[in-house]
């Protein structure tokens, strides 16, 4: 009795035991239970320094005011802010309500975030006593991911240049109040004894937090608003998502804290090998294996003897990156391949070299340097584990194939997934690109399987079929009598002899034995 055996990839069947395929080389990484710090730039608003007893409309270094209404914030010196730890502070009012913004870099979607800060009613001398007596109100907000259009640009509000955002989490706060006498001397302030807390689950990578005044004051108190300082953040990082496909990796591009197109951001980073610096996030860098795939043909042994299936197998593993994918998405959106008059001009340079991050060799060098720093090689010396944009492998194999079996070759490619940020290095730029890179791993080897197994029913049937001997143009018109044929007597046509004379045509007939 013949049993049909399906050719299952080797990762599924090991030693005759059915097991689940594992796509990741290492054990699964679960979300961290401990809260870990998140970097906040200029968290105590120390820069730029404000002269003692004064305020100004400068924006704190690393922070951004709202658009399109800037200059609605004030920075207070330590002596004017009256903070118990002698910190500078930001007032959220200046001739109207202002917004103070920063992104929490390297925080991924799904991470739990906790932001802490100190607040106080304004100490500004011009504040009326009634404005600060009951405290002052403000709001902290986090947003959802901003959508990108077919042109690669972030969605805008109507016909304006304001980026369309959707609120994800928000909370209102009120500072402590304090008694104040007159409008000619600074107030004492009322800083919170314990930090205020804003918690949310990130709905976008690198989520933006915004402090916004709710004090719509009369002109006399237009500059009198709540103050904040000493901002810190921590997170419970989300687990690695192993289900993100190679051609659907996340990306984002920013000028400051505002989204911009990948093409615009890329123009900055590709200008030179040092125009941007790539920093890999070690928490989201890992190795894994792709699913098995068959290389070349299946070799079937229909003979009665063991044979050797000697062959040369070659396979290529290419690099993928979210930068190239977004640039090509925009390019494809404008393609006109369905136009019968299309000349193909729109497809020029469509096939970019993924090893160079969308045709940007400078960005490839930046990514390679960041990868090496993450590997503990800050000096970027020669290494046996380089950043591989692509890899070609050739190998000669000669498996023995038993009678009635088939031979085939499978490969399971090893990959490395890296997430990180490109940040511009020039002092007058603030370009950031979140990128995901997926390339052949230099740490974990590819798996090459030399497989053999029973023939399928169809293959066995073909192996048992008679050798075809029909008349064909390349056999000289020869007809031969085949066993089992019902063709009857067959005519044998003899080729022309060397002398040029035709041979006689003879008829094969059935011979009747002669009786003695």
C-alpha angles and dihedrals in degrees: 000000000000118000120204113225119193116222101244120185112263093243088069101047119043121169092345092301120117111232136169119264113248115210095187124067095210131052116277115276114227128203114280115256094202122075111245125197122262117208116251115188115228090354095176095042092241092148128103096025116232119215114254115280093008141103132205141179097249118133115239113253111265092017130096134212124224123277137254089017108053127167093051092119134075132204116218125205117235092257092052096041091053092208111170090232092049094247129157114245141198123235113212093213132069116150087332139355120314139198125222115200141186136157125234099229120213093017108128133211111280097027117130110237131198120191120191129191144154123243141187141173112262121284092198112137093228094059114114115235092243092055094062102029096089098031129256130269131232139156136229118206140183123194142215123248115290117239122236123217131225088268091060093248124123115256115268134210106259112302094335130101092239111118114242110240133178119214113240103175132002139170133185123222137189123206123225115271127229137186115262129183121213133336100261103072130052118262126241095241126216110240116192112256092215123037118262114239132216115187128186143145111251113252093185137031112265092013119213121230121201130197109203130181118232093191106114093181133186115259092265090061098031091122095041110100144136118291128219134186143149096055118185135167140197135179146200097226117228118242120263111274105225092180097074107114123228093248096045103054119147124256140173136175129202143185100205102319097329123096119247134175120283090236092057094047092044092055089065097047097043093054093092140346089262100039090101136019121220118214118189120216105230092201091065099037116101146142126243143163127248121224116278119269131189119247119212125329136335112249114216122202107210093163130098092242138067112261135191118240099208112181144147114238124197129185135176128211114198131200124247130198135175092231093063091042093056093045090050091046089059091043092051091049088064097041118119101199091139091059109103089213093054112132094193092248090125090061095059110129091001090129097068122182105258090200087068097048099251095335094311108125091177091058089047089057090048091051092047091051092048090049091053093048089052088051091058095262103118093158090057094228121168111291141188089226105058127171103266119207090185140346133211119197130187125186136170115224131179111186119179113242118205122218112281094018137106130226127210139159127232131188129201107196122216116225139188122214118200129181123191150123133273108209124187115243102205115103094231096051134072104185118153128181123189107208139177119208127195118185142147111295121240092192102055121046126233114253116234114193122199100204133190133169146146121306118255120247092259092050093049091049091053092047089057095048118112120260108265112244105169124144109278133174092250100055097068095253092289116166119196133188109251124202112252091020120134092202091110121209112007129209118232114208111203116214119245112282121241090255090060095245117127117242120238119269113237130193120224109221134177110264119227116211115244117237114235 
